[in-house]
Amino acid sequence: MPTLAPLVRDITPSVVNISVRGRVKEDNPLYRDPLFRQFFEVPKQLEREIHATGSGVIVDAERGYVLTANHVVAQVSAVQVTIKDGRRFTAKLVGRDPGTDIAVLRIESGSGLKSIGFGDSDKLEVGDFVLAVGNPFGLGQTVTFGIVSALGRTGLGKQGYEDFIQTDAPINLGNSGGALVDTEGRLVGINTAILTPGGGNVGIGFAVPINMARRVMDQIVQNGQVRRGHIGVSVTDAEPAKDGTRRVGGAVIAEIVAGSPAEHTGLQKGDIVVAVDGLPVRSAAQLRNTIGLTPAGRAVRLTVERRGAPSPIIVEVRPRLDADRAANRRAD
């Protein structure tokens, strides 16, 4: 009979359960009521202890690196990782990036850990089969199966840098940080969110593409944080043409920051960026993500269409500073 059992046996040792402990501020609405504060003594700061579970993926067994979702390990004091054979490890937080909801943990290496191989999320297509592996509701390791339902999802309000893979492989609370895997057993995404009116799975789950997660991880491992870059442009998605046809992909430059790398290299309002370093640009959000996750000081090769003619433009990525953000909050 057709079965995915051999594939599941191969990938599940790389997916871990994560238990966290921490303290969060208690926000009681009564404490903000002036009448209540007049008659009762209000504590300056009330905290409560939390215990939660999530998932993670071993991506480097030799160094003990585990990828997970940032919201799983944010504001916690202790993190414990349990692998499939039942062994438990105290994990160290290497770094996290709220903008992409990615975090990197490190556990003791050289202990018979097994890492999973990376896939190429840029090659995913709608309709591809995928498996989601994680720890829903703290039940223990669980595998679900479905397809890629959509690509490049944005506007969910979850993170600042959104380019989600949407899948109907059932994802529930506790799956966050777990693996989205293709039928070759390669990691193509880190599960991060569900869209549901009632808190349970309704066939709409989201994962951070592994190509984005790897770029975040590389910076966290090297610097302890993500140092984002910019070139000084504001971009929008391409509008339909006057004849009603619609461009497939591309990002239109709407504004250029004075004195920015974009201005110095001759980019102009109305230019359409169709590729970065040879990779096609699907949308304005994808271009923002690509530039934002490019280390400062590196040059990128933009393919730009101007009045219908494509041309290459080399532009240096500069550090994204608070002053830059204040000058143009949507500039990249």
C-alpha positions as CSV (number, residue, x, y, z in Angstrom):
1,M,0.0,0.0,0.0
2,P,1.2,3.6,-0.6
3,T,2.7,5.0,2.6
4,L,4.8,7.9,3.8
5,A,6.1,5.8,6.8
6,P,9.7,5.5,5.5
7,L,9.8,9.3,5.0
8,V,8.3,10.0,8.4
9,R,10.8,7.6,10.1
10,D,13.6,9.6,8.4
11,I,12.6,13.1,9.3
12,T,11.0,12.8,12.8
13,P,14.2,12.4,14.7
14,S,15.1,15.9,13.6
15,V,11.9,17.5,15.0
16,V,11.9,18.3,18.8
17,N,9.4,19.3,21.4
18,I,10.2,22.5,23.3
19,S,9.0,23.3,26.8
20,V,9.5,26.9,28.1
21,R,9.2,28.6,31.5
22,G,9.0,32.3,32.1
23,R,7.3,35.2,33.8
24,V,4.9,37.7,32.2
25,K,3.4,40.9,33.6
26,E,-0.2,40.5,34.8
27,D,-2.4,43.1,33.1
28,N,-5.6,43.4,35.2
29,P,-8.0,46.1,33.7
30,L,-9.1,46.9,37.3
31,Y,-5.6,48.2,38.0
32,R,-6.2,50.9,35.4
33,D,-9.5,52.0,36.8
34,P,-9.1,55.4,38.7
35,L,-11.9,54.6,41.2
36,F,-10.4,51.2,42.0
37,R,-7.0,52.8,42.5
38,Q,-8.5,55.4,44.8
39,F,-9.7,52.8,47.3
40,F,-7.4,49.9,46.9
41,E,-3.6,49.6,46.9
42,V,-2.4,48.6,43.4
43,P,0.8,46.6,43.2
44,K,3.5,48.3,41.1
45,Q,4.1,45.2,39.1
46,L,2.3,41.8,39.2
47,E,3.8,38.9,37.4
48,R,2.7,35.3,36.9
49,E,4.7,32.3,35.8
50,I,4.0,30.6,32.5
51,H,4.6,27.1,31.2
52,A,4.2,26.5,27.5
53,T,5.1,24.1,24.7
54,G,6.1,24.4,21.1
55,S,8.3,22.7,18.5
56,G,11.7,23.0,16.8
57,V,13.9,21.5,14.2
58,I,17.5,20.4,14.5
59,V,19.3,21.9,11.5
60,D,22.9,21.4,12.5
61,A,23.6,18.3,14.6
62,E,27.3,18.9,14.8
63,R,26.9,22.3,16.5
64,G,23.5,21.6,18.1
65,Y,21.5,24.4,16.4
66,V,17.7,24.2,16.6
67,L,15.4,26.5,14.6
68,T,12.1,27.5,16.1
69,A,9.6,30.3,16.1
70,N,10.5,33.5,18.0
71,H,7.1,33.6,19.8
72,V,7.7,30.2,21.3
73,V,10.8,31.4,23.2
74,A,10.2,35.1,23.7
75,Q,10.4,36.4,27.2
76,V,11.2,33.0,28.8
77,S,13.8,32.2,31.5
78,A,14.3,28.5,30.7
79,V,14.0,26.3,27.6
80,Q,14.1,22.5,27.5
81,V,14.3,20.5,24.3
82,T,13.1,16.9,24.1
83,I,14.2,14.8,21.1
84,K,12.3,11.8,19.7
85,D,14.1,9.2,21.8
86,G,13.1,10.9,25.0
87,R,16.3,12.6,25.9
88,R,16.1,16.1,27.3
89,F,18.5,19.0,26.9
90,T,18.7,22.4,28.4
91,A,18.8,24.8,25.5
92,K,20.6,28.1,25.2
93,L,19.0,31.0,23.3
94,V,21.5,32.0,20.6
95,G,19.3,34.8,19.3
96,R,15.9,35.7,18.0
97,D,14.3,37.9,15.3
98,P,10.7,39.1,16.0
99,G,10.5,40.6,12.5
100,T,10.4,37.2,10.9
101,D,9.3,35.2,14.0
102,I,12.5,33.0,13.9
103,A,14.7,32.1,16.8
104,V,17.9,29.9,17.1
105,L,18.5,27.6,20.1
106,R,21.6,25.6,20.8
107,I,21.8,22.2,22.6
108,E,24.6,19.9,23.5
109,S,26.1,18.5,20.3
110,G,27.8,15.2,19.7
111,S,25.0,13.2,21.3
112,G,23.6,11.3,18.5
113,L,21.5,14.1,17.2
114,K,20.1,14.0,13.7
115,S,19.6,17.1,11.6
116,I,17.3,17.6,8.6
117,G,18.4,18.6,5.2
118,F,17.4,22.0,3.7
119,G,15.1,22.3,0.7
120,D,14.7,25.3,-1.6
121,S,11.5,27.1,-0.7
122,D,11.8,29.3,-3.8
123,K,11.1,26.3,-5.9
124,L,7.9,25.4,-4.1
125,E,4.7,25.5,-6.2
126,V,1.0,25.6,-5.2
127,G,-0.1,22.0,-5.2
128,D,3.1,20.5,-3.9
129,F,2.6,17.9,-1.2
130,V,4.0,18.8,2.3
131,L,4.1,17.3,5.8
132,A,3.9,19.3,9.0
133,V,5.7,17.8,12.0
134,G,5.4,19.3,15.5
135,N,4.0,19.1,19.0
136,P,0.3,20.2,18.9
137,F,-1.4,21.0,22.2
138,G,1.7,19.4,23.9
139,L,0.5,16.0,23.0
140,G,3.8,14.9,21.6
141,Q,5.2,14.5,18.1
142,T,2.5,14.5,15.5
143,V,2.7,14.3,11.6
144,T,0.0,15.8,9.3
145,F,-0.1,15.9,5.5
146,G,-1.4,18.3,2.9
147,I,-0.4,20.6,0.1
148,V,1.0,24.0,-0.5
149,S,-2.2,26.1,-0.7
150,A,-0.6,29.5,-1.6
151,L,2.8,31.3,-1.6
152,G,3.9,34.8,-0.7
153,R,1.1,35.4,1.8
154,T,1.4,38.8,3.5
155,G,-0.8,41.2,5.5
156,L,-1.5,38.8,8.4
157,G,-0.1,41.3,10.9
158,K,2.0,38.6,12.5
159,Q,5.5,39.8,11.7
160,G,7.2,42.8,10.0
161,Y,8.7,40.7,7.2
162,E,6.0,38.4,5.8
163,D,6.3,36.0,2.9
164,F,4.4,33.0,4.3
165,I,3.8,29.6,2.7
166,Q,0.2,28.7,3.2
167,T,-0.7,25.0,3.7
168,D,-3.7,22.9,4.5
169,A,-1.6,20.4,6.3
170,P,-3.3,20.6,9.8
171,I,-1.4,22.9,12.1
172,N,-2.5,23.6,15.7
173,L,-1.3,25.4,18.8
174,G,2.0,23.9,19.8
175,N,3.0,23.2,16.2
176,S,4.8,26.6,16.1
177,G,8.5,26.2,15.3
178,G,8.0,22.8,13.8
179,A,8.9,21.5,10.4
180,L,7.2,21.9,7.0
181,V,8.8,19.2,4.9
182,D,8.5,18.2,1.2
183,T,8.1,14.7,-0.1
184,E,11.9,14.3,-0.4
185,G,12.3,14.8,3.3
186,R,13.8,18.3,3.0
187,L,12.9,21.2,5.3
188,V,11.0,23.9,3.3
189,G,9.5,26.0,6.1
190,I,9.1,26.7,9.8
191,N,5.5,26.5,11.0
192,T,4.5,29.7,12.7
193,A,0.8,30.6,12.6
194,I,-2.8,29.5,12.0
195,L,-5.8,31.5,10.9
196,T,-8.8,30.4,12.7
197,P,-11.9,31.8,14.4
198,G,-12.0,29.2,17.2
199,G,-8.4,28.4,18.0
200,G,-8.3,25.1,16.1
201,N,-7.2,24.0,12.7
202,V,-9.4,24.9,9.8
203,G,-7.0,24.1,7.0
204,I,-5.2,27.4,6.9
205,G,-1.7,27.3,8.3
206,F,1.4,29.4,7.6
207,A,5.1,28.7,7.6
208,V,8.2,30.9,7.2
209,P,10.0,29.9,4.0
210,I,13.2,28.1,4.9
211,N,15.3,30.3,2.5
212,M,14.3,33.3,4.7
213,A,14.8,31.4,7.9
214,R,18.3,30.3,6.9
215,R,19.3,33.9,6.1
216,V,18.0,35.0,9.5
217,M,19.8,32.0,11.2
218,D,23.1,32.8,9.5
219,Q,23.0,36.4,10.9
220,I,22.0,35.3,14.4
221,V,24.8,32.7,14.6
222,Q,27.3,35.2,13.3
223,N,26.2,38.3,15.1
224,G,23.7,37.2,17.8
225,Q,21.0,39.3,16.0
226,V,19.8,40.3,12.6
227,R,21.4,43.5,11.2
228,R,19.0,44.6,8.5
229,G,19.9,46.7,5.5
230,H,18.2,49.1,3.1
231,I,18.8,50.9,-0.2
232,G,16.4,53.8,0.4
233,V,13.3,53.1,-1.6
234,S,9.6,52.6,-1.0
235,V,7.9,50.0,-3.2
236,T,4.4,48.9,-4.2
237,D,3.1,46.0,-6.1
238,A,2.7,46.5,-9.9
239,E,-0.6,47.9,-11.0
240,P,-2.7,46.4,-13.8
241,A,-1.9,47.9,-17.2
242,K,-4.3,50.2,-19.0
243,D,-5.5,47.3,-21.3
244,G,-6.5,45.4,-18.2
245,T,-3.6,42.9,-18.2
246,R,-1.7,42.3,-15.0
247,R,2.0,42.0,-14.5
248,V,3.2,38.7,-13.0
249,G,5.6,39.8,-10.3
250,G,7.8,42.9,-9.9
251,A,7.9,45.8,-7.4
252,V,7.4,49.4,-8.5
253,I,9.6,52.1,-6.9
254,A,7.2,54.7,-5.5
255,E,9.7,56.9,-3.5
256,I,13.4,57.3,-3.2
257,V,15.1,58.7,-0.1
258,A,17.4,61.6,-0.7
259,G,21.1,60.7,-0.3
260,S,20.3,57.0,-0.3
261,P,22.2,54.3,-2.2
262,A,19.2,54.1,-4.6
263,E,19.5,57.8,-5.5
264,H,23.3,57.5,-6.0
265,T,23.0,54.6,-8.4
266,G,20.4,56.3,-10.6
267,L,17.2,54.4,-9.6
268,Q,14.1,56.3,-10.5
269,K,10.4,56.5,-9.4
270,G,8.4,54.2,-11.6
271,D,11.2,51.7,-12.2
272,I,10.0,48.1,-11.8
273,V,12.4,45.8,-10.0
274,V,11.9,42.3,-11.5
275,A,14.9,40.4,-10.0
276,V,17.5,40.6,-7.3
277,D,20.8,38.7,-8.0
278,G,19.0,36.8,-10.7
279,L,16.1,35.6,-8.6
280,P,12.6,36.8,-9.8
281,V,10.8,39.3,-7.6
282,R,7.1,38.3,-7.1
283,S,6.0,41.3,-5.1
284,A,6.9,44.4,-3.1
285,A,6.8,42.5,0.1
286,Q,9.3,40.0,-1.3
287,L,11.7,42.8,-2.4
288,R,11.5,44.4,1.1
289,N,12.2,41.0,2.7
290,T,15.2,40.3,0.4
291,I,16.8,43.7,0.9
292,G,16.0,43.8,4.6
293,L,17.8,40.5,5.2
294,T,20.8,41.3,3.1
295,P,23.8,42.1,5.3
296,A,24.9,45.8,5.2
297,G,27.9,46.4,3.0
298,R,27.0,43.8,0.5
299,A,26.1,44.9,-3.1
300,V,23.0,43.4,-4.8
301,R,22.3,43.3,-8.6
302,L,18.8,44.6,-9.4
303,T,17.2,43.9,-12.7
304,V,15.1,46.9,-13.4
305,E,12.5,47.6,-16.2
306,R,12.3,51.2,-17.3
307,R,10.0,52.1,-20.1
308,G,9.9,48.5,-21.1
309,A,13.6,47.9,-21.3
310,P,15.4,45.8,-18.7
311,S,18.8,46.9,-17.3
312,P,21.1,45.8,-14.4
313,I,21.9,48.2,-11.6
314,I,24.4,47.4,-8.8
315,V,23.5,49.0,-5.5
316,E,25.1,48.7,-2.1
317,V,23.0,47.8,0.9
318,R,23.5,50.1,3.9
319,P,22.6,49.5,7.6
320,R,19.1,50.2,8.5
321,L,19.4,52.9,11.2
322,D,16.7,54.5,13.4
323,A,17.3,57.7,11.5
324,D,16.6,56.0,8.2
325,R,13.4,54.5,9.6
326,A,12.2,57.8,10.9
327,A,12.9,59.4,7.5
328,N,10.9,56.8,5.6
329,R,9.2,54.1,7.5
330,R,8.4,52.1,4.4
331,A,11.8,52.5,2.8
332,D,13.9,49.5,1.9
